[in-house]
Amino acid sequence: MTETEPDFFDWPWHRMNSAQDHQDQLAPDNNPEPIARVIVAIVSVCRRYKWIVLALTVLVTVLSGKYAATHFNINTNTNEFISPKLQWRKNLTALDQAFPQRADTIIVVIDGATPEVAESAAQRLTDKLKARPDLYESVTRPDGGPFFNQNGLLFLPTPELQRTMQETVHGQPFLVALNADPSLRGMADAFSFINKGVKAKAGTLDDFDRPMVALSDALDSVLAGKPTFFSWRSLFSETPPDRRELRRFIQVKPKLDYAALKPGEVPSDFIRASARELGISPATGVTVRLTGLVPMADDEFSTLEKGAGLNAALTALIVIFIIWMALKSARIVLAVVLSVVVGLALTAAAGLWMVGALNLISVAFAVLFVGIGVDFGIQFSVRYRAERFKEPDFNKAIVQAAAKSGRPLALAAAATAAGFYSFLPTDYRGVSELGLIAGTGMFIAFFAAITVLPALLAVMRPPAEEEPVGYKFLAPVDDFMARHRYAIVISTLAVALAGTPLLRHLHFDFNPLNLRSDKVESVSTLLDLMKDPSTDTSTIEVLAASVADVAPMSARLQKLPEVARVTSILTFIPDDQDAKLAIIRHAASVLAPVFDLRRSKPTPSDAEDVAGLNRAADAFAATAGTASGKGADDARRLAALLRKLAAGTPQLRDEARAAFLPPLRTMIDQLKTSLTAQKITLASIPPDLARDWVSADGRARISVSPKGDPNDNAVLLQFSKAVQAIDPRASGEPIAVQESGKTVVRAFIEAGVWALLSISILLFIVLRRVSDVLLTLVPLLLAGVVTLEITVLIGLPLNFANIIALPLLLGLGVAFKIYFVMAWRAGTTNLLQSSLTRAVFFSALTTATAFGSLWLSNHPGTSSMGKLLALSLVCTLAAAILFQPALMGPPRKVNPSGEGA
């Protein structure tokens, strides 16, 4: 056979089975296996008709790339990771169907420096969002709005309400002055009632010290040019506002675009832009943050996306360098890289065609394909180089390479695909889709290695090899392992066995929040909310058949020691309303002059404000006189600050007006509204609020909050069990976390069993010896056990993401084992010196690099997956290179010609 071949148009198509073709397909073995014969035939045809093959390859690659680009889509809805057929998923679906407005929401968390600025910001932002029905299906305030503004006092305990009204009534003259003249002058006149009270002996300056200090501190801040946030509410209360009073929530049901990579990006961005437009920012004393399922899903994709481009580029460069180190030929490297690119394009198109949209787990198929699929190209190319060293003729060398490597490659591809396909029968849809795509990708990678790669090599015609491809310097290691094989096997098994007690401490992290980056706003906000025991972030929802069933069910739930609170539609009907309303009506009658419009004064000029400030300063100075004591000192301090403000620039007084007057108006309006409280009945609860608790078909939702740390899995586990003991149909995040954890663990056990079973059957069919099957599987299982032991030692828990590494270990690891077993069966001796070890070593390096790119991801779940995959790969490689040759020992029949298949 010569190196020259006929031109494309002169090829004898009718002589495809000529004697020359038969010679090309002849393997070194006189009786080659059927698989080897088929692969040799394919390689020979692709070599001879290389231009046709490459033309078809370019066409298919372009079409695949175009299809993948136009159909690329990622479904970030993590609720669809688990099969909807499971009972707990059905319960969750039933809840979502009964209350669709609660599913896929954005929670706007507003924290204010004072209750007044928080309330004002929440209401203004709510009004802004309600004006955009094109972006939002609903916008509600679960803790505020007209209903709570009017009737909020009814939800206070009666003694606390009595105390609050007494404090407010005592401030009636103060409030009259403020509402009649809401200006700097009016504020100064109102505070001057302190002086009148001291003169009337209603109290001393020490008794009125707290409001003087509050006003002085605020004036000091204004005069220093600092942001100032003054709370009028605090003047009427002996206790500072707690976090509940400083925090407001807006619950938003956005219209999502699941065709977009971030379905909630547009509605979320509008919320942030609206806040900026309304002047709601930390500079004005308000912080707006977004959390909820929608922002968390979008942020999760952003975390995956962040740095992904640079990471992918660096990974590609490193992989190419490793391939070059393995093959030492730019032409062969280019051929391998191009064949991998072709396979990746085909896999992407096939994957999108099969599943429609990728998910946050199946998107990792590309990394797995590069990491594992490139193995076939390296294995074939290294074998080709070894044969080319012995056979200078390219055509004969590539046929011999196909004959010797084809069968192990086919078996490795089938076994690896079996490992991926083992996910298909499980209920973990997020991973089963990854298994479908990656498993199919293994066959595509194998097919590209025996078609596209030979055609490219035939075009590029790399020069003949000048030196052996193997590692002759490992001869002493081969010799050592041959002489001490029993010691190596026994000691390795002993070490693995000694470490098995560690497996009792194997930990599975059920908390899905630990798979998300706490640096993104949505997650950090949720974690912040979970620290507040008054915020219900981990509730279980119970559906009562009707409102009539709510009271008895709530009573049973409230008795559970694991339960902190039970909330339902009945929660919004306060107890002891008649007594409370009597207290409020009495206060309203006393405070009626506060809201008398006839008392209103015209807005003063700046000069009138200055005069009022100086008048109040003189009054405080006169009252304090030369008296000693804290009250007198604070009165003199207040007088000095009032004079300083009066002597300042008009711009300085404008800043004072901005600090004091808007919260004053908010406080007065809230007070006026709260004094009009009405008796609440089921019929009087606003429809927007009632709809959150009673479904259209009459079922009622009961929300149950846990007692203890809502981020502690043990707490949530006991909480879930207790509530489910009363109602097995209960649903919610705590139950979803527990049940999804069980589903995932069960899925991976099933996947592991299916992978082990399918790979064992496949190996037995091909190898036809139980002993050879065991020689392949024992090192693999050993690697799995050692991997788990190391995870315990390094404190790496299993979780929903990285547990994928365990079944993949079977598919990935069996490939390396198969290469050594097939070579051993073919009579190869001194395995570490062979070209096979070179191929396996550099294949493992490329795979480790690809997995390492996952490890470096900004997404904690993806990073943990890459970490465990890399760890399992190291254990697998060590078992293949250092343990398996010792376990196999010398081949049954030595191949005198050198390396076998």
Stockholm file with secondary structure:
# STOCKHOLM 1.0

chainA/1-901         MTETEPDFFDWPWHRMNSAQDHQDQLAPDNNPEPIARVIVAIVSVCRRYKWIVLALTVLVTVLSGKYAATHFNINTNTNEFISPKLQWRKNLTALDQAFPQRADTIIVVIDGATPEVAESAAQRLTDKLKARPDLYESVTRPDGGPFFNQNGLLFLPTPELQRTMQETVHGQPFLVALNADPSLRGMADAFSFINKGVKAKAGTLDDFDRPMVALSDALDSVLAGKPTFFSWRSLFSETPPDRRELRRFIQVKPKLDYAALKPGEVPSDFIRASARELGISPATGVTVRLTGLVPMADDEFSTLEKGAGLNAALTALIVIFIIWMALKSARIVLAVVLSVVVGLALTAAAGLWMVGALNLISVAFAVLFVGIGVDFGIQFSVRYRAERFKEPDFNKAIVQAAAKSGRPLALAAAATAAGFYSFLPTDYRGVSELGLIAGTGMFIAFFAAITVLPALLAVMRPPAEEEPVGYKFLAPVDDFMARHRYAIVISTLAVALAGTPLLRHLHFDFNPLNLRSDKVESVSTLLDLMKDPSTDTSTIEVLAASVADVAPMSARLQKLPEVARVTSILTFIPDDQDAKLAIIRHAASVLAPVFDLRRSKPTPSDAEDVAGLNRAADAFAATAGTASGKGADDARRLAALLRKLAAGTPQLRDEARAAFLPPLRTMIDQLKTSLTAQKITLASIPPDLARDWVSADGRARISVSPKGDPNDNAVLLQFSKAVQAIDPRASGEPIAVQESGKTVVRAFIEAGVWALLSISILLFIVLRRVSDVLLTLVPLLLAGVVTLEITVLIGLPLNFANIIALPLLLGLGVAFKIYFVMAWRAGTTNLLQSSLTRAVFFSALTTATAFGSLWLSNHPGTSSMGKLLALSLVCTLAAAILFQPALMGPPRKVNPSGEGA
#=GR chainA/1-901 SS CCSCCCCGGGCCGGGTTCHHHHHHTCCSSSSCCHHHHHHHHHHHHHHHTHHHHHHHHHHHHHHHHHHHHHHCCEECCGGGGBCTTSHHHHHHHHHHHHSGGGSSCEEEEEEESSHHHHHHHHHHHHHHHHTCTTTEEEEECTTCSHHHHHHGGGGSCHHHHHHHHHHHHHTHHHHHHHHHCCSHHHHHHHHTHHHHHHHTTSCCTTTTHHHHHHHHHHHHHHHTTCCCCCCSGGGGCSSCCCHHHHEEEEEEEECCCTTSSSTTHHHHHHHHHHHHHTTCSGGGTEEEEEESHHHHHHHHHHHHHTTHHHHHHHHHHHHHHHHHHHHCCHHHHHHHHHHHHHHHHHHHHHHHHHHSSEETTGGGHHHHIIIIIHHHHHHHHHHHHHHHHHCCCHHHHHHHHHHHHHHHHHHHHHHHHHHHHTTTTSSBHHHHHHHHHHHHHHHHHHHHHHTHHHHHHHHHCCCCCSSCSSCGGGHHHHHHHHHTHHHHHHHHHHHHHHTGGGGGGCCBCCCGGGGSCTTSHHHHHHHHHHTCTTSCSSCEEEEESSGGGHHHHHHHHHTCTTEEEEECGGGGSCSSHHHHHHHHHHHHHHTGGGGCGGGCCCCCCHHHHHHHHHHHHHHHHHHHTTCCSHHHHHHHHHHHHHHHHHHSCHHHHHHHHHHHHHHHHHHHHHHHHHTTCCCCCGGGSCHHHHTTTBCTTSCEEEEEEESSCTTCHHHHHHHHHHHHHHCTTCEEHHHHHHHHHHHHHHHHHHHHHHHHHHHHHHHHHHHCCHHHHHHHHHHHHHHHHHHHHHHHHHTCCBCTTGGGHHHHHHHHHHHHHHHHHHHHHTTCCCGGGSHHHHHHHHHHHHHHHHHHHHHTCSSHHHHHHHHHHHHHHHHHHHIIIIIHHHHHCSCSSCCTTSCCC
#=GC SS_cons         CCSCCCCGGGCCGGGTTCHHHHHHTCCSSSSCCHHHHHHHHHHHHHHHTHHHHHHHHHHHHHHHHHHHHHHCCEECCGGGGBCTTSHHHHHHHHHHHHSGGGSSCEEEEEEESSHHHHHHHHHHHHHHHHTCTTTEEEEECTTCSHHHHHHGGGGSCHHHHHHHHHHHHHTHHHHHHHHHCCSHHHHHHHHTHHHHHHHTTSCCTTTTHHHHHHHHHHHHHHHTTCCCCCCSGGGGCSSCCCHHHHEEEEEEEECCCTTSSSTTHHHHHHHHHHHHHTTCSGGGTEEEEEESHHHHHHHHHHHHHTTHHHHHHHHHHHHHHHHHHHHCCHHHHHHHHHHHHHHHHHHHHHHHHHHSSEETTGGGHHHHIIIIIHHHHHHHHHHHHHHHHHCCCHHHHHHHHHHHHHHHHHHHHHHHHHHHHTTTTSSBHHHHHHHHHHHHHHHHHHHHHHTHHHHHHHHHCCCCCSSCSSCGGGHHHHHHHHHTHHHHHHHHHHHHHHTGGGGGGCCBCCCGGGGSCTTSHHHHHHHHHHTCTTSCSSCEEEEESSGGGHHHHHHHHHTCTTEEEEECGGGGSCSSHHHHHHHHHHHHHHTGGGGCGGGCCCCCCHHHHHHHHHHHHHHHHHHHTTCCSHHHHHHHHHHHHHHHHHHSCHHHHHHHHHHHHHHHHHHHHHHHHHTTCCCCCGGGSCHHHHTTTBCTTSCEEEEEEESSCTTCHHHHHHHHHHHHHHCTTCEEHHHHHHHHHHHHHHHHHHHHHHHHHHHHHHHHHHHCCHHHHHHHHHHHHHHHHHHHHHHHHHTCCBCTTGGGHHHHHHHHHHHHHHHHHHHHHTTCCCGGGSHHHHHHHHHHHHHHHHHHHHHTCSSHHHHHHHHHHHHHHHHHHHIIIIIHHHHHCSCSSCCTTSCCC
//
